[in-house]
């Protein structure tokens, strides 16, 4: 098991029953759901950073209906076959794990004997994840200050989450992998057209952000259509997207009144390897 380190002094955290303590006597108690809060106040940009309870519930409601199963299968299959972990134990971190759906379905199901960790900046997300997925260790932290020992992780997964090449490079073993899911060109095209009467294709290249620390090892395109037949389900999907934060009242009404729509789900699945230090 990789060492969990103190977010204050970076020393090893040692478990003492339901408390984790470092040599500097910084201590962190396990919540009743079984997770640790390792996000110091000075690393927060707001009082309650990340997704709130309402948004977490909406995401879980949508995902558990199976709409994203083709994406889950693509991630899991890639980890098992292309990266060779089907029969080889590994240690993985889901960075920006949300309510833990991908952590369980894509990582844990790739090899049930592996050690899986999940972290998110949202306390509500981690609380929900730890409550449901008992055999995965979850903790609250920032992706930019991971409380994980250097060179200790075989695989980092990041699905629509912030990516810090410096921290990911630090925690990954030299032969580790970084697996990132990001929106491809036509992702959520019909939802954007419903809200804004327009759609601007996604053009961001995630490889550019990581070029200082990682090289692209494998790239896949995962695309499929989903048929949403409930306004409640469409509203849950809407809350999972960046569109939710800048949708007008008119746009929200359009989503609430729509109960039959086909939507394109379009993803880049990109696998990176750490660049060797010069």
Backbone bond lengths (Angstrom), bond angles and torsions (degrees), N, CA, C in turn:
res aa  C-N    CA-C-N  psi(-1)  N-CA   C-N-CA  omega(-1)  CA-C   N-CA-C  phi
1 X - - - 1.472 - - 1.520 109.44 -
2 X 1.335 117.94 129.98 1.465 119.33 178.37 1.524 110.84 -66.10
3 X 1.290 115.56 153.40 1.452 120.57 -178.48 1.526 110.93 -76.49
4 X 1.314 115.19 129.47 1.464 120.60 169.54 1.521 106.29 -83.68
5 X 1.315 117.53 131.48 1.464 120.42 -175.94 1.520 111.47 -113.99
6 X 1.302 115.01 156.40 1.462 122.04 -177.50 1.530 110.13 -68.91
7 X 1.316 118.25 130.62 1.469 120.21 179.84 1.531 113.08 -71.26
8 X 1.333 117.01 -13.30 1.461 120.78 179.66 1.527 112.42 -89.59
9 X 1.348 116.73 -51.23 1.460 120.56 -173.24 1.521 113.60 -116.53
10 X 1.320 118.19 -4.99 1.469 125.36 177.62 1.522 113.25 69.85
11 X 1.329 118.39 12.91 1.463 121.73 174.92 1.527 109.40 -80.56
12 X 1.323 116.04 161.68 1.457 121.22 -179.23 1.526 111.32 -63.12
13 X 1.323 115.83 138.08 1.460 121.19 173.37 1.527 108.69 -96.47
14 X 1.322 115.89 125.91 1.459 122.15 -178.48 1.523 108.78 -109.55
15 X 1.332 115.51 133.04 1.460 119.92 -178.69 1.521 111.46 -78.00
16 X 1.316 115.56 130.77 1.464 123.31 173.23 1.519 107.10 -126.43
17 X 1.341 116.08 90.22 1.456 122.54 -174.16 1.525 109.83 58.80
18 X 1.329 118.65 -109.41 1.463 120.20 -176.90 1.529 112.74 -103.56
19 X 1.339 116.29 18.88 1.456 121.64 179.19 1.523 109.98 -128.27
20 X 1.314 116.49 141.69 1.459 122.45 172.60 1.532 107.33 -110.10
21 X 1.356 116.21 129.80 1.460 120.77 -173.93 1.527 110.03 -136.13
22 X 1.337 116.68 142.93 1.462 121.26 176.46 1.523 110.06 -104.56
23 X 1.321 116.25 174.45 1.469 120.76 -177.38 1.524 112.62 -66.76
24 X 1.326 117.12 -18.34 1.466 121.11 175.94 1.527 111.89 -88.88
25 X 1.326 115.08 6.04 1.463 123.38 177.05 1.528 113.74 70.13
26 X 1.337 117.06 20.79 1.460 119.19 167.83 1.527 106.61 -76.00
27 X 1.307 117.05 131.01 1.467 118.47 -176.41 1.531 111.43 -131.91
28 X 1.338 113.88 150.90 1.460 121.88 -175.89 1.518 107.81 -138.03
29 X 1.317 115.80 126.58 1.459 121.04 -177.65 1.530 110.59 -92.41
30 X 1.325 114.99 139.63 1.457 119.85 172.58 1.519 109.99 -66.06
31 X 1.318 117.16 132.22 1.467 120.68 173.07 1.521 108.65 -69.04
32 X 1.303 116.76 162.93 1.465 119.69 -178.12 1.521 112.05 -61.66
33 X 1.335 116.63 -24.35 1.468 120.12 177.71 1.530 111.64 -79.39
34 X 1.343 117.22 -11.82 1.462 120.74 175.79 1.514 116.08 101.46
35 X 1.338 119.01 13.77 1.457 121.26 179.53 1.523 110.89 -109.29
36 X 1.338 115.98 164.68 1.460 122.54 175.63 1.518 109.46 -110.76
37 X 1.319 116.11 142.04 1.460 120.88 171.94 1.522 107.75 -100.15
38 X 1.340 116.61 104.66 1.456 122.75 -177.17 1.525 111.12 -113.92
39 X 1.319 115.64 32.41 1.465 121.43 178.85 1.521 108.95 -108.90
40 X 1.346 118.16 101.43 1.465 120.68 179.26 1.526 111.36 -63.00
41 X 1.311 115.08 153.03 1.463 120.69 -179.45 1.523 110.94 -57.73
42 X 1.340 117.18 -37.45 1.472 119.47 -176.76 1.526 113.37 -74.51
43 X 1.349 117.15 -4.67 1.461 120.67 175.37 1.528 111.84 -100.63
44 X 1.326 116.34 -0.65 1.457 120.80 178.28 1.519 110.45 -87.53
45 X 1.327 116.38 139.46 1.456 120.62 175.07 1.526 111.94 -98.00
46 X 1.333 115.34 -6.27 1.458 121.65 176.32 1.517 107.52 -152.85
47 X 1.321 116.68 171.34 1.460 120.19 -178.04 1.519 111.88 -63.20
48 X 1.330 117.49 -42.30 1.466 122.46 178.97 1.525 107.78 -130.53
49 X 1.348 118.02 82.11 1.469 120.28 -176.08 1.527 112.68 -69.98
50 X 1.321 114.80 157.68 1.452 120.48 177.58 1.518 112.81 83.55
51 X 1.308 115.69 -170.96 1.468 122.05 -176.34 1.524 111.39 -69.85
52 X 1.333 115.47 144.47 1.460 119.75 178.30 1.534 110.38 -90.45
53 X 1.332 115.16 178.51 1.467 120.96 -176.26 1.526 112.25 -58.48
54 X 1.332 117.12 -40.31 1.463 121.43 -178.51 1.527 110.73 -62.60
55 X 1.321 116.66 -43.69 1.460 120.97 -178.36 1.527 111.27 -70.65
56 X 1.332 116.81 -37.30 1.461 120.76 177.44 1.526 110.30 -63.92
57 X 1.326 116.40 -43.11 1.470 120.54 179.11 1.520 110.97 -63.11
58 X 1.332 116.64 -40.04 1.460 120.89 179.59 1.528 110.77 -64.29
59 X 1.316 116.37 -43.29 1.463 120.30 -179.34 1.526 111.25 -64.76
60 X 1.325 115.88 -44.10 1.468 118.66 179.03 1.524 110.36 -62.77
61 X 1.323 117.00 -42.14 1.460 121.07 179.96 1.522 110.47 -59.05
62 X 1.325 117.23 -43.39 1.463 120.78 -179.16 1.526 111.16 -69.54
63 X 1.330 117.10 -50.31 1.460 120.57 -174.53 1.523 112.00 -63.47
64 X 1.321 116.56 -38.53 1.463 119.22 -175.76 1.521 112.99 -74.45
65 X 1.321 117.29 -4.26 1.460 119.83 170.48 1.528 111.80 -83.62
66 X 1.341 116.66 -3.47 1.458 121.70 172.95 1.515 116.01 86.46
67 X 1.319 118.55 8.74 1.461 120.51 -176.82 1.534 112.35 -60.18
68 X 1.323 116.75 -34.68 1.466 120.33 -176.66 1.528 112.75 -97.84
69 X 1.314 117.58 16.86 1.470 120.03 179.84 1.531 113.51 -56.57
70 X 1.340 119.53 -37.52 1.477 117.95 177.15 1.530 112.60 -61.80
71 X 1.326 117.47 -34.48 1.466 120.26 177.06 1.524 110.35 -69.83
72 X 1.337 116.37 -44.74 1.462 120.99 178.04 1.528 109.76 -56.33
73 X 1.331 116.07 -46.43 1.464 120.48 -178.44 1.524 111.11 -63.41
74 X 1.322 117.06 -39.52 1.470 120.70 -179.93 1.526 110.84 -64.42
75 X 1.336 117.30 -43.04 1.467 120.80 179.14 1.530 110.02 -65.29
76 X 1.327 115.91 -48.89 1.467 120.32 -177.58 1.524 111.05 -61.35
77 X 1.332 116.67 -46.47 1.456 121.07 -178.69 1.524 111.50 -63.21
78 X 1.319 116.88 -39.39 1.458 120.75 178.49 1.521 111.03 -63.09
79 X 1.324 116.94 -43.90 1.462 121.01 178.70 1.528 110.52 -63.34
80 X 1.302 116.46 -42.09 1.464 120.39 -178.24 1.520 112.44 -69.17
81 X 1.320 117.06 -50.44 1.463 121.16 -167.78 1.530 113.00 -97.94
82 X 1.320 118.19 -56.81 1.469 119.24 -178.54 1.531 112.13 -66.79
83 X 1.329 117.61 -35.65 1.458 119.86 -178.61 1.527 112.90 -96.77
84 X 1.324 116.83 -6.15 1.456 121.30 170.83 1.511 116.79 77.35
85 X 1.345 118.05 26.38 1.458 119.95 -175.78 1.530 114.17 -101.49
86 X 1.342 117.90 8.09 1.454 118.98 -176.99 1.528 111.94 -60.82
87 X 1.326 116.67 -39.84 1.465 120.75 -177.87 1.527 112.53 -116.88
88 X 1.324 116.60 9.55 1.462 121.00 -179.08 1.530 109.26 -118.57
89 X 1.315 116.26 121.78 1.460 119.78 179.39 1.529 110.29 -58.98
90 X 1.306 115.09 145.11 1.459 119.00 177.43 1.521 110.18 -144.06
91 X 1.321 114.88 163.53 1.464 122.44 175.52 1.518 106.46 -112.76
92 X 1.325 116.94 123.79 1.457 120.56 -174.31 1.521 111.30 -129.80
93 X 1.318 114.92 150.27 1.459 122.72 175.81 1.519 108.61 -123.99
94 X 1.331 116.29 125.85 1.460 121.69 171.67 1.523 106.81 -95.32
95 X 1.329 115.79 106.29 1.461 121.48 -177.01 1.524 109.16 -92.66
96 X 1.339 115.84 120.40 1.456 120.50 -171.43 1.513 109.33 79.73
97 X 1.335 115.75 47.61 1.469 122.15 -169.16 1.515 114.65 -72.65
98 X 1.357 117.55 -14.15 1.457 118.43 -177.13 1.514 111.80 59.72
99 X 1.322 116.27 -137.14 1.467 120.85 -177.63 1.527 112.05 -84.91
100 X 1.343 118.01 8.27 1.457 121.50 170.78 1.512 116.47 92.37
101 X 1.321 118.05 5.83 1.466 120.50 -175.64 1.535 111.63 -62.80
102 X 1.347 117.03 -49.67 1.454 120.35 178.86 1.523 110.97 -68.97
103 X 1.330 117.09 -34.29 1.463 121.64 179.68 1.520 110.27 -57.31
104 X 1.312 115.67 -45.49 1.455 121.33 -179.07 1.525 111.94 -77.39
105 X 1.328 117.46 -52.22 1.460 120.66 -170.31 1.535 112.64 -74.86
106 X 1.333 117.22 -38.83 1.467 119.75 -175.79 1.524 112.90 -92.91
107 X 1.338 117.35 -41.30 1.462 120.27 -176.89 1.522 112.48 -88.23
108 X 1.330 116.83 -58.43 1.466 119.85 -175.90 1.522 111.15 -62.93
109 X 1.311 117.85 -38.67 1.455 120.70 -179.11 1.527 113.48 -74.29
110 X 1.341 116.94 -12.83 1.463 119.62 175.96 1.525 110.58 -70.37
111 X 1.327 116.64 -31.34 1.465 122.25 177.22 1.524 107.51 -164.09
112 X 1.328 116.71 105.37 1.463 121.04 -172.57 1.525 113.10 -66.47
113 X 1.337 117.51 -13.57 1.466 120.44 179.87 1.519 113.20 -91.37
114 X 1.320 116.59 -0.21 1.454 119.78 -177.37 1.524 111.80 -83.63
115 X 1.331 115.33 164.44 1.457 121.96 178.45 1.525 108.34 -100.31
116 X 1.314 115.65 120.61 1.451 120.82 -173.82 1.529 109.81 -119.14
117 X 1.329 114.82 134.13 1.455 122.32 176.39 1.528 108.72 -120.94
118 X 1.309 115.90 147.87 1.457 120.17 176.15 1.514 109.91 -134.29
119 X 1.323 115.91 138.72 1.456 119.15 177.81 1.522 110.75 -139.76
120 X 1.317 115.31 149.11 1.456 121.97 178.46 1.519 107.28 -153.16
121 X 1.316 116.20 153.10 1.464 119.74 178.66 1.523 111.85 -77.56
122 X 1.341 116.25 -15.14 1.459 121.20 179.57 1.528 110.75 -88.03
123 X 1.312 115.86 118.83 1.465 120.69 176.61 1.522 110.56 -62.70
124 X 1.322 116.56 -36.15 1.470 120.29 -178.83 1.526 110.49 -66.37
125 X 1.326 116.82 -39.63 1.461 120.27 179.13 1.526 110.84 -63.99
126 X 1.332 116.25 -48.38 1.467 120.91 -177.33 1.524 110.67 -65.49
127 X 1.306 116.94 -38.83 1.472 120.83 177.99 1.531 110.43 -59.45
128 X 1.325 116.57 -45.90 1.465 120.77 179.13 1.518 111.63 -66.01
129 X 1.323 116.83 -39.72 1.459 120.68 -179.77 1.519 111.24 -64.93
130 X 1.338 116.56 -47.79 1.467 120.71 -177.39 1.520 111.86 -65.23
131 X 1.312 115.89 -33.42 1.465 120.29 -179.40 1.522 111.40 -67.43
132 X 1.330 117.04 -32.99 1.470 120.04 -174.71 1.529 112.98 -95.13
133 X 1.338 117.05 -39.13 1.463 120.26 -173.64 1.531 109.41 -109.86
134 X 1.315 115.91 86.80 1.453 122.67 -169.22 1.525 114.11 -71.50
135 X 1.338 118.21 -22.39 1.459 119.61 -176.68 1.523 112.68 -95.17
136 X 1.321 116.86 14.52 1.467 122.90 175.16 1.522 108.05 -120.07
137 X 1.329 116.94 138.08 1.465 120.90 -179.19 1.528 109.16 -92.78
138 X 1.332 115.76 119.84 1.466 121.35 -177.79 1.525 110.68 -113.38
139 X 1.323 115.27 147.12 1.463 120.04 175.46 1.526 109.52 -149.34
140 X 1.322 114.94 152.54 1.463 122.08 177.74 1.520 108.02 -87.45
141 X 1.322 117.01 127.27 1.468 120.94 175.82 1.519 109.02 -165.47
142 X 1.318 115.13 171.73 1.457 121.99 174.73 1.515 109.53 -94.68
143 X 1.330 116.68 142.76 1.462 120.80 176.68 1.521 111.79 -64.84
144 X 1.326 116.69 -16.45 1.458 121.48 -178.99 1.529 112.72 -92.50
145 X 1.322 116.50 -5.44 1.465 121.98 177.91 1.528 107.84 -146.83
146 X 1.319 116.49 71.59 1.461 120.95 -175.50 1.531 110.96 -76.78
147 X 1.328 117.85 126.55 1.470 120.96 179.86 1.530 111.41 -83.14
148 X 1.330 115.27 56.62 1.463 123.13 -176.24 1.525 108.69 -128.31
149 X 1.322 115.62 141.07 1.457 122.72 178.55 1.533 110.95 -58.59
150 X 1.312 117.03 145.72 1.460 123.25 176.91 1.534 110.52 -65.53
151 X 1.344 115.64 143.31 1.475 122.78 175.89 1.530 112.64 55.10
152 X 1.312 117.72 47.40 1.466 119.65 -175.56 1.523 114.69 -126.68
153 X 1.327 118.16 -5.87 1.466 122.21 -173.47 1.528 110.16 -113.31
154 X 1.335 116.13 134.77 1.466 120.84 177.54 1.518 112.43 -82.15
155 X 1.328 116.65 -31.23 1.462 120.25 -173.58 1.523 109.87 -150.58
156 X 1.313 116.40 130.67 1.463 122.72 171.58 1.521 108.20 -111.93
157 X 1.325 115.79 128.52 1.467 122.24 176.08 1.526 108.83 -108.82
158 X 1.317 115.56 135.16 1.467 120.76 176.52 1.528 108.34 -137.74
159 X 1.323 115.96 113.17 1.466 121.45 -178.26 1.530 108.53 -113.11
160 X 1.324 117.24 109.43 1.470 122.97 -179.50 1.529 111.53 50.86
161 X 1.320 116.49 43.59 1.459 120.92 -175.74 1.525 110.28 -129.53
162 X 1.333 117.38 163.49 1.469 120.26 176.38 1.526 111.20 -61.00
163 X 1.320 115.58 142.61 1.460 121.15 -178.50 1.521 110.49 -124.30
164 X 1.321 116.28 124.53 1.456 121.11 177.12 1.534 108.32 -114.98
165 X 1.328 118.13 104.02 1.465 119.95 -176.40 1.522 113.13 -58.84
166 X 1.318 117.82 -33.13 1.468 120.63 -178.44 1.528 110.50 -66.95
167 X 1.325 117.34 -48.74 1.458 120.48 -179.01 1.531 111.76 -69.76
168 X 1.322 117.48 -41.20 1.452 119.75 178.49 1.533 110.60 -62.17
169 X 1.308 116.54 -41.64 1.470 121.10 178.61 1.526 110.52 -64.49
170 X 1.308 116.86 -37.46 1.471 120.82 -179.00 1.520 112.28 -65.96
171 X 1.336 117.33 -46.64 1.471 119.41 -174.14 1.522 112.89 -80.14
172 X 1.335 118.18 -23.13 1.467 120.61 -178.78 1.521 111.44 -75.69
173 X 1.338 114.90 143.86 1.459 120.01 169.92 1.528 108.80 -66.34
174 X 1.316 115.60 160.38 1.466 119.81 -176.55 1.526 112.54 -60.78
175 X 1.350 116.34 -28.45 1.466 119.81 178.47 1.532 111.30 -104.95
176 X 1.334 116.62 21.32 1.455 121.23 -179.02 1.519 113.08 -80.79
177 X 1.333 115.00 178.50 1.466 121.27 -178.44 1.532 110.20 -132.00
178 X 1.314 114.62 144.90 1.457 122.43 172.19 1.526 107.66 -113.01
179 X 1.340 116.30 120.55 1.462 122.13 -177.77 1.528 108.19 -112.10
180 X 1.315 116.39 117.81 1.468 121.28 -175.62 1.522 110.56 -122.74
181 X 1.323 115.63 131.40 1.460 121.87 171.78 1.521 108.47 -107.50
182 X 1.313 116.52 126.80 1.462 122.42 -179.05 1.524 109.23 -138.66
183 X 1.348 117.44 161.21 1.467 119.28 -177.79 1.518 112.16 -69.70
184 X 1.330 116.24 134.88 1.461 121.83 172.46 1.528 109.42 -91.83
185 X 1.295 115.15 -177.90 1.467 122.07 -166.90 1.522 114.33 -51.12
186 X 1.339 117.92 -46.20 1.470 120.37 -170.82 1.524 113.92 -103.12
187 X 1.309 118.03 17.20 1.455 120.42 -175.32 1.535 111.56 -63.03
188 X 1.331 115.60 126.32 1.471 123.71 177.08 1.531 112.87 61.94
189 X 1.308 115.92 30.31 1.473 120.85 -176.58 1.527 111.84 -55.10
190 X 1.318 117.30 -49.52 1.466 120.57 -174.62 1.533 111.89 -70.06
191 X 1.329 117.20 -31.30 1.463 119.84 176.95 1.524 110.59 -66.49
192 X 1.330 116.41 -43.38 1.463 120.33 177.63 1.524 111.33 -62.85
193 X 1.330 116.47 -39.79 1.469 119.95 179.47 1.524 110.85 -67.17
194 X 1.320 117.02 -33.74 1.464 120.23 177.39 1.529 110.53 -66.39
195 X 1.320 116.68 -42.39 1.468 121.26 -174.88 1.525 111.73 -77.62
196 X 1.337 115.76 -44.76 1.469 120.21 -169.88 1.528 113.96 -111.57
197 X 1.340 118.07 -5.61 1.470 122.40 -172.37 1.530 111.38 62.69
198 X 1.323 116.31 21.26 1.464 120.82 -176.18 1.528 107.69 -159.27
199 X 1.324 116.01 161.76 1.460 120.06 176.38 1.518 109.53 -145.76
200 X 1.301 115.67 130.84 1.447 121.72 176.91 1.541 107.58 -108.70
201 X 1.330 119.27 112.01 1.470 120.56 -177.33 1.525 112.37 -56.20
202 X 1.336 115.72 144.15 1.454 120.93 176.94 1.528 108.84 -71.60
203 X 1.323 116.98 132.74 1.460 120.44 -176.47 1.528 112.86 -127.38
204 X 1.312 117.55 -1.26 1.460 120.10 -174.68 1.523 111.65 -66.74
205 X 1.332 116.59 135.32 1.462 122.41 178.14 1.523 108.91 -105.95
206 X 1.344 116.47 107.64 1.449 120.94 -175.65 1.523 111.57 -64.02
207 X 1.342 117.81 -27.41 1.471 120.85 -178.29 1.524 111.37 -62.98
208 X 1.318 116.95 -31.09 1.467 120.16 179.21 1.527 111.15 -63.73
209 X 1.331 116.99 -37.17 1.464 121.00 -178.64 1.524 112.16 -68.48
210 X 1.329 115.77 -26.46 1.465 120.71 -172.58 1.516 113.74 -104.51
211 X 1.316 116.90 -0.64 1.465 121.56 -169.77 1.523 113.81 -59.44
212 X 1.320 117.96 -25.51 1.468 119.97 -177.80 1.518 112.66 -72.78
213 X 1.346 117.04 -21.84 1.460 120.32 -174.46 1.530 114.45 -128.00
214 X 1.354 117.60 -13.58 1.460 120.10 -173.55 1.526 111.55 -137.19
215 X 1.334 114.20 152.73 1.463 120.65 172.12 1.521 108.67 -116.36
216 X 1.321 116.49 144.55 1.452 120.99 -179.55 1.525 109.72 -71.62
217 X 1.326 115.86 125.94 1.461 122.01 -177.88 1.533 111.51 -101.03
218 X 1.330 116.62 -38.05 1.465 121.80 -175.68 1.526 108.49 -157.97
219 X 1.315 116.30 138.51 1.470 120.81 178.55 1.522 109.69 -130.65
220 X 1.342 115.66 134.07 1.458 121.91 177.90 1.522 109.31 -131.01
221 X 1.315 115.51 154.57 1.458 122.24 172.79 1.533 106.99 -114.41
222 X 1.313 116.45 124.98 1.464 121.49 179.13 1.527 107.06 -117.39
223 X 1.331 116.80 112.59 1.464 121.44 -176.32 1.524 110.19 -133.04
224 X 1.315 115.20 137.57 1.465 120.48 176.94 1.525 108.23 -162.11
225 X 1.323 116.18 161.78 1.462 121.76 178.14 1.526 109.72 -106.83
226 X 1.324 115.66 145.20 1.459 120.73 173.85 1.523 108.91 -120.36
227 X 1.321 115.09 149.35 1.458 121.11 179.64 1.526 107.89 -111.55
228 X 1.321 116.57 109.28 1.461 122.03 -178.91 1.525 108.43 -97.89
229 X 1.331 115.60 124.21 1.461 120.73 -175.46 1.527 112.38 -120.84
230 X 1.322 116.08 25.09 1.456 120.77 179.81 1.518 109.14 -146.53
231 X 1.332 116.55 131.72 1.465 119.31 178.36 1.528 110.82 -64.98
232 X 1.339 117.57 -33.24 1.468 120.65 178.47 1.524 110.51 -64.09
233 X 1.327 116.38 -41.03 1.462 120.52 178.53 1.516 110.75 -67.53
234 X 1.321 117.06 -40.07 1.468 120.30 178.78 1.525 110.43 -65.40
235 X 1.319 117.63 -39.04 1.464 120.69 177.43 1.530 110.67 -65.38
236 X 1.335 117.77 -36.66 1.460 120.94 176.75 1.526 110.18 -64.28
237 X 1.321 116.91 -42.95 1.459 120.95 177.05 1.527 110.80 -62.66
238 X 1.313 116.28 -43.67 1.459 121.17 179.15 1.526 111.35 -55.80
239 X 1.324 117.24 -40.52 1.466 121.61 -178.73 1.519 112.88 -70.22
240 X 1.342 116.95 -15.13 1.460 121.22 177.38 1.521 112.04 -84.28
241 X 1.307 118.16 -11.59 1.462 121.65 -171.82 1.528 111.22 -105.70
242 X 1.340 116.73 157.49 1.477 120.12 174.11 1.520 112.95 -61.60
243 X 1.333 117.60 -21.58 1.463 120.72 179.41 1.529 111.63 -59.09
244 X 1.315 116.22 -30.14 1.468 120.89 -174.33 1.524 112.12 -58.07
245 X 1.325 116.14 -33.26 1.463 120.11 -173.21 1.526 113.42 -77.08
246 X 1.321 117.58 -16.96 1.469 118.43 -179.49 1.528 111.95 -134.14
247 X 1.329 115.17 35.26 1.464 120.22 176.25 1.522 109.52 -91.62
248 X 1.313 116.31 130.49 1.466 121.21 179.35 1.527 110.44 -70.30
249 X 1.312 115.51 168.47 1.469 120.66 176.07 1.535 109.75 -59.21
250 X 1.304 116.36 -39.37 1.468 120.28 178.34 1.525 110.64 -62.09
251 X 1.326 116.02 -43.16 1.459 120.38 179.08 1.517 111.83 -65.35
252 X 1.332 117.05 -40.54 1.463 120.90 177.58 1.534 111.09 -61.45
253 X 1.322 115.33 -39.29 1.472 119.76 178.71 1.524 111.11 -65.02
254 X 1.328 116.59 -38.00 1.463 120.34 178.41 1.530 110.33 -62.44
255 X 1.323 116.67 -41.95 1.462 121.03 178.72 1.533 110.10 -64.94
256 X 1.335 115.79 -44.42 1.463 120.68 -177.47 1.524 112.23 -65.23
257 X 1.325 117.01 -27.69 1.468 120.69 -176.58 1.524 113.54 -97.21
258 X 1.318 116.70 3.59 1.462 120.62 -179.16 1.531 110.00 -102.15
259 X 1.317 117.42 125.76 1.469 120.32 179.98 1.529 112.83 -131.75
260 X 1.332 115.52 21.07 1.464 118.92 177.16 1.523 108.34 -159.85
261 X 1.325 116.11 103.47 1.460 119.24 -176.67 1.531 109.77 -154.87
262 X 1.324 115.60 139.83 1.465 121.55 171.31 1.521 108.78 -95.61
263 X 1.322 116.62 132.62 1.465 121.12 -176.15 1.528 109.60 -129.14
264 X 1.316 115.35 133.44 1.456 121.51 177.11 1.527 110.40 -82.48
265 X 1.327 115.59 127.25 1.461 122.16 173.47 1.528 106.63 -107.11
266 X 1.308 116.74 119.26 1.464 121.67 -169.68 1.532 108.12 -134.77
267 X 1.339 116.28 116.14 1.459 120.32 -172.81 1.524 111.99 -127.81
268 X 1.332 115.32 147.81 1.458 121.78 163.47 1.527 107.27 -96.74
269 X 1.309 116.84 128.09 1.459 122.74 172.15 1.527 106.12 -110.61
270 X 1.328 115.38 107.63 1.465 121.22 -171.83 1.532 109.67 -117.70
271 X 1.331 115.33 129.33 1.460 120.43 179.56 1.524 108.24 -113.09
272 X 1.316 116.04 128.06 1.462 122.39 -177.34 1.528 110.35 -119.28
273 X 1.336 114.15 153.30 1.456 120.99 172.68 1.523 108.40 -118.43
274 X 1.334 117.48 144.73 1.472 120.22 -179.38 1.523 110.86 -64.90
275 X 1.314 115.47 137.99 1.459 120.33 172.19 1.521 108.84 -71.92
276 X 1.333 116.14 141.60 1.454 120.14 177.78 1.526 109.21 -71.81
277 X 1.328 115.63 142.39 1.455 120.60 178.26 1.528 109.35 -68.22
278 X 1.328 115.85 140.04 1.484 120.63 179.85 1.522 109.76 -77.29
